[in-house]
Amino acid sequence: MTVERRLVIPMIGVVLAVWLLGTWVTKYSLEEMAVYTPIAVAALGALAGIVLLWVKIVRDSWRGRSSPDA
């Protein structure tokens, strides 16, 4: 398995941001949030996937309405 080295630093930054922001927003301590951070990252990834899916659905729907073939 190869690792995209150019993506490692941004991903570390994202995980640290989720960890620290989660600690600031919630009642959890740094240690507790360190345990929940993988769950939070997965949940945010799933949310981003759902948002992108709906953006694609709406965009394709608008394209379908504006085409003269429909």
N, C-alpha and C positions, 0 to 999 in steps of 0.2 A: 504494500500500500504506500503510495507516494503522498507526500504532504505538499500542498501548494504553499510555498514559503511566503508569498506575498499576501496570503490571507490570514496567516497566523497572528500577526500583530493586530490587525483590526478585530479579529475574533476575541483575542485576549482583552482588548479594550471594551468590546461589547459586554463580555461576561463580567468584567470588573464594574462597568457602569450599572448593569442590572443588579449586581450584588450590593453596591453602595447605595444606589437609588432605592432598592428594595428595603434596605436597612433604614434609610431615612424616612420612607413613606409608611412602613409598617411598624409594628411594635416589637419586631424581632431584633435581637442583638446581632452583632457581626458574625458570631459563631453559629447562631441558629440560622441566619440567612445564608451562610455558606452551605448549609445542608439543603436549603430550599432553592438555591440558585439554579441548579440544573432543571428543576421542575419549572421554575419561572422562565428560563430560556426556552424550554420546549413549548410552554404555553404561549409565549410571545411569538415563537416561530409558527405555531399553528394558527394564531390569530392573524399574522401577516399573510399566511397562505390563504386563509378564508377571505381576507380583504382583497387580495390579488385575484382570486377566483371570481368574486363578485364584480370587481372592476372589469375583468375580461368579459363576463356575461353581459354587463350593461353596455360596454363598448361595442360588442358584437351585435347586440340588440339594436343599438342606434344605427349602426352601419346597415343592418338589414332593412330598417325603415326608410333610410335615405336612398337606397339603391332603386333604380327604376324597374328592375326585374321583379321585384317583390309584389 
